[in-house]
Amino acid sequence: MDTEFFINITLAILLVGVAMASFFLILRKNSSIHQGLDQNRLKIVAQTRVGLKAQLVLVESGRYSSLIALSGDKIVPIWTHEKNDTETKNEM
């Protein structure tokens, strides 16, 4: 076979490897920035089905807990509770 063919294949593989490595480095850098923002994340504490399409979901975000009802494409907030300092300290 022709050596020019092997050189072209080798260069193409190297180019793809460099592109993938740079993509993963950028991805790791950007994902580590967002991991420190735990206070703005939603945490699903519990969920239960109450019918074929309906469910209740207890969600926490920072200092707030909310109970939300989901049915099909409808979302109904039931209640939201702000945790006081003693409740927050007890969780830690």
Backbone bond lengths (Angstrom), bond angles and torsions (degrees), N, CA, C in turn:
res aa  C-N    CA-C-N  psi(-1)  N-CA   C-N-CA  omega(-1)  CA-C   N-CA-C  phi
1 M - - - 1.443 - - 1.528 109.05 -
2 D 1.273 113.45 166.56 1.449 120.74 -176.49 1.531 110.99 -81.18
3 T 1.317 118.13 137.00 1.470 121.24 179.58 1.516 111.81 -69.30
4 E 1.309 116.86 -28.58 1.473 120.05 177.97 1.531 110.28 -63.73
5 F 1.316 117.52 -35.06 1.466 122.44 176.89 1.532 110.50 -62.01
6 F 1.330 117.62 -46.47 1.460 121.66 179.66 1.526 111.91 -66.35
7 I 1.313 117.24 -36.85 1.469 121.15 177.31 1.524 110.05 -64.53
8 N 1.324 117.37 -42.65 1.467 120.89 178.94 1.531 111.23 -64.20
9 I 1.314 117.56 -42.51 1.463 121.48 178.58 1.526 110.58 -64.46
10 T 1.339 116.97 -43.60 1.461 121.77 179.85 1.527 111.20 -63.06
11 L 1.319 117.17 -43.46 1.468 120.60 178.09 1.522 111.57 -64.32
12 A 1.315 117.06 -39.13 1.466 120.13 178.89 1.530 110.97 -65.18
13 I 1.335 116.93 -41.92 1.467 120.66 178.72 1.525 110.40 -65.63
14 L 1.314 118.08 -41.68 1.459 121.20 177.39 1.531 111.72 -63.38
15 L 1.311 116.52 -41.31 1.471 120.57 178.87 1.530 110.92 -63.11
16 V 1.314 117.52 -43.19 1.465 121.11 177.73 1.528 110.37 -65.54
17 G 1.323 117.77 -40.23 1.462 121.23 178.21 1.522 112.40 -62.90
18 V 1.316 117.31 -43.04 1.463 120.87 178.18 1.522 110.44 -65.93
19 A 1.322 117.71 -41.23 1.463 120.71 178.73 1.529 110.91 -63.39
20 M 1.324 117.79 -41.90 1.466 120.75 178.98 1.522 111.25 -66.78
21 A 1.332 117.57 -41.97 1.463 120.70 179.90 1.520 110.70 -62.74
22 S 1.325 117.54 -43.81 1.466 119.58 179.22 1.524 110.88 -66.98
23 F 1.316 118.35 -37.00 1.465 120.97 176.64 1.523 111.24 -61.14
24 F 1.339 117.50 -46.17 1.457 120.38 -179.07 1.523 112.54 -68.50
25 L 1.335 117.90 -33.77 1.461 120.00 175.90 1.526 111.29 -66.03
26 I 1.325 117.18 -42.48 1.467 120.95 177.42 1.518 110.13 -65.59
27 L 1.310 117.22 -40.52 1.466 121.04 178.79 1.527 111.15 -63.31
28 R 1.313 118.31 -43.47 1.466 121.62 179.39 1.532 110.49 -64.47
29 K 1.325 116.85 -41.41 1.463 120.88 -179.76 1.526 110.85 -63.38
30 N 1.311 117.95 -45.70 1.465 121.37 -178.27 1.516 112.67 -72.21
31 S 1.322 118.92 -33.69 1.461 120.07 -179.88 1.525 111.07 -73.21
32 S 1.328 118.81 -30.86 1.464 120.56 178.62 1.519 111.33 -71.32
33 I 1.314 118.60 -26.72 1.466 121.52 177.24 1.514 109.88 -66.31
34 H 1.312 117.90 -40.99 1.462 121.93 -174.99 1.524 113.16 -81.93
35 Q 1.307 119.47 -12.52 1.455 121.18 -179.71 1.514 112.13 -72.10
36 G 1.326 119.45 -24.25 1.451 122.45 -178.57 1.518 113.89 -80.59
37 L 1.306 118.72 -3.20 1.457 122.33 -176.84 1.520 111.39 -97.19
38 D 1.340 117.78 53.43 1.459 121.58 -177.22 1.517 112.95 -67.78
39 Q 1.326 118.27 -23.77 1.452 119.84 -176.46 1.521 112.61 -69.79
40 N 1.309 119.08 -20.83 1.454 121.89 -178.97 1.526 112.79 -102.22
41 R 1.294 118.12 6.48 1.458 121.25 -178.12 1.519 110.97 -88.72
42 L 1.309 114.61 147.36 1.463 121.00 174.41 1.513 109.03 -89.77
43 K 1.325 115.67 139.10 1.455 120.91 178.45 1.520 107.48 -126.63
44 I 1.312 116.91 119.52 1.463 121.05 177.51 1.519 107.11 -82.89
45 V 1.336 115.79 113.01 1.451 121.81 -176.66 1.521 110.20 -83.15
46 A 1.333 116.85 -46.36 1.462 121.07 -178.84 1.521 109.17 -153.89
47 Q 1.313 115.00 153.73 1.465 119.74 173.67 1.522 108.66 -150.28
48 T 1.324 114.79 147.08 1.457 119.97 -179.93 1.528 109.60 -146.28
49 R 1.299 115.91 145.82 1.465 121.07 177.21 1.513 109.31 -85.85
50 V 1.321 116.52 138.53 1.457 121.94 178.11 1.527 111.51 -121.12
51 G 1.312 116.92 7.83 1.453 122.55 178.69 1.516 108.87 -177.81
52 L 1.329 116.35 -170.66 1.459 119.24 179.94 1.524 112.16 -65.44
53 K 1.341 116.41 -42.58 1.458 120.04 -177.55 1.522 112.76 -115.86
54 A 1.301 118.75 -3.83 1.467 121.51 -174.43 1.525 111.10 -103.37
55 Q 1.319 114.99 145.84 1.453 120.41 175.21 1.525 110.16 -151.32
56 L 1.319 115.62 155.58 1.459 123.26 175.00 1.517 108.01 -107.83
57 V 1.337 116.29 136.47 1.459 121.28 -177.40 1.526 108.10 -130.11
58 L 1.334 116.36 128.03 1.460 122.57 174.02 1.519 107.54 -99.26
59 V 1.350 116.03 119.69 1.457 122.64 -173.47 1.520 109.39 -121.51
60 E 1.349 116.38 139.10 1.460 121.78 174.13 1.521 109.11 -118.03
61 S 1.332 114.65 140.19 1.453 121.40 175.32 1.514 107.97 -145.82
62 G 1.312 116.06 107.75 1.455 119.97 -179.35 1.518 111.09 63.68
63 R 1.326 117.32 -117.33 1.465 122.28 -178.17 1.525 112.22 -95.16
64 Y 1.327 119.33 5.38 1.457 121.90 -174.24 1.526 111.75 -114.93
65 S 1.332 114.92 142.86 1.460 122.35 170.82 1.515 107.41 -120.47
66 S 1.328 116.77 137.18 1.458 121.00 -178.87 1.516 110.35 -134.44
67 L 1.331 115.80 141.82 1.451 122.35 172.38 1.520 106.90 -105.38
68 I 1.322 116.13 125.28 1.459 121.58 -174.42 1.515 108.54 -126.51
69 A 1.330 116.59 136.24 1.461 122.15 175.06 1.529 108.37 -101.62
70 L 1.329 116.06 131.97 1.463 122.57 178.65 1.520 108.71 -119.36
71 S 1.323 115.54 130.00 1.458 120.44 177.07 1.516 108.29 -143.61
72 G 1.312 115.78 107.72 1.461 119.42 -177.70 1.515 110.15 62.95
73 D 1.335 116.07 -118.23 1.460 120.07 177.78 1.524 112.34 -103.23
74 K 1.335 117.76 11.06 1.458 122.15 179.96 1.529 110.08 -100.38
75 I 1.331 115.30 137.85 1.459 122.47 176.92 1.514 108.03 -124.00
76 V 1.347 116.44 123.51 1.465 121.09 -178.06 1.526 108.41 -123.99
77 P 1.349 118.02 116.18 1.462 119.08 174.95 1.525 110.29 -74.35
78 I 1.323 117.43 128.35 1.461 122.29 -179.41 1.531 109.33 -87.76
79 W 1.332 116.64 -57.16 1.461 120.65 176.91 1.516 109.84 -154.92
80 T 1.342 115.17 159.01 1.457 122.83 174.59 1.519 107.75 -132.42
81 H 1.318 116.01 134.58 1.463 122.32 -176.61 1.523 108.76 -125.22
82 E 1.330 116.73 129.91 1.464 120.61 175.27 1.518 108.56 -92.40
83 K 1.326 116.03 126.69 1.457 120.54 179.65 1.524 109.35 -73.59
84 N 1.319 116.63 139.37 1.458 119.38 174.24 1.524 109.13 -87.86
85 D 1.320 117.77 177.47 1.468 122.03 -174.15 1.526 112.99 -63.26
86 T 1.329 118.82 -34.86 1.474 120.02 -178.39 1.520 111.04 -70.11
87 E 1.329 118.78 -36.64 1.457 120.93 177.07 1.512 110.87 -67.10
88 T 1.330 117.00 -37.99 1.453 120.54 -179.87 1.526 110.79 -67.92
89 K 1.342 118.06 -39.83 1.462 121.73 179.32 1.517 111.93 -68.12
90 N 1.337 117.71 -34.20 1.474 121.66 -179.92 1.529 111.62 -66.72
91 E 1.328 117.83 -28.90 1.467 121.12 -179.69 1.520 111.27 -74.32
92 M 1.312 117.94 -27.71 1.477 120.66 -176.76 1.465 109.29 -80.12
